Amino acid sequence: MLHVFTCYADVVPTQNLTIKLPVETVRKAKVVAAERGTSISALVVEKIDELVGEDAEYQAARRRALEWLKQGWHLGGR
């Protein structure tokens, strides 16, 4: 998944983002990033991409469900 970030940064324009995190969170993130051989930035990109993707999938499923409700279902009654 982290390889996506490398390609992603080369293909899509990027923008810097400044965030404030608790010191302990940054310390733990550095450890996780080091264990995975990546950067904190790459970890953040990965998680935000996951979140955005999940939201897009949810919205698409919601639209489909609402369309099905509009159509109605014949349940065999008269």
N, C-alpha and C positions, 0 to 999 in steps of 0.2 A: 504494500500500500504506500509506503514512503517513496517508492520509485515514482509514483504518480506525481508527487510534489516536484521532483526534479524536472520531469518533463513538463509539468503544469507551469512551472515558473518560466520555462523557455518559450512556451507557446502563448500563454495568456499574460497580458500586462499585469503587473502587481502594484500594490500600494502599501506603504508602510502604515502600521497601526500601533499606537502606543496604548498599553494597558497597564494598570496597576494591580498587582497581586500581592497577597501576603508573602512575607519573606520565606516562611516555611514551605509554602506552595512552590515557590520558585526553586528552593533547594531540592525538593522532591522531584520536580520536573526535570532539573538538571541531571539527577541520578537516572531517571527513567530514560531520558534522551541518550545519555551516555551508554546505558545498557543496550539500547536499540541501535546505537551507532548513528544517531541523527541529531537534530537540533530541536530546541524548544519551539522554534518557529514552525518546523515541519510537523511537530506533534499538534500544535494549535491548528494548522491548516487541515490536517487529517481529521481532527475532531469536528471542526466547523463544517467541512465538506460532508461528513457523516450526518450531522444535524440538519443541514440544508437538504440533503438527499432524502432523509427520513421525512422531513416536512413536505417536500414535493410529492413523495409517494403517498403520504397521508391525504394531501389535498386532492390528488388524482382519484384516490379510492373514494373519498367523500363525494366528489362530483359524480362518479359512477353510481354510487348508492342513491344519491338524490335523483338522478335520472331514472333509475329503476323504480323508485317510489312514485315518480310522476306518471310512469307508464302503468303502474298497478299490476297486480297479479290475479289471474283467474284461478281460483282455488277449487273449482269444480262445483260450486253452488249454482243456484238458478238466478 
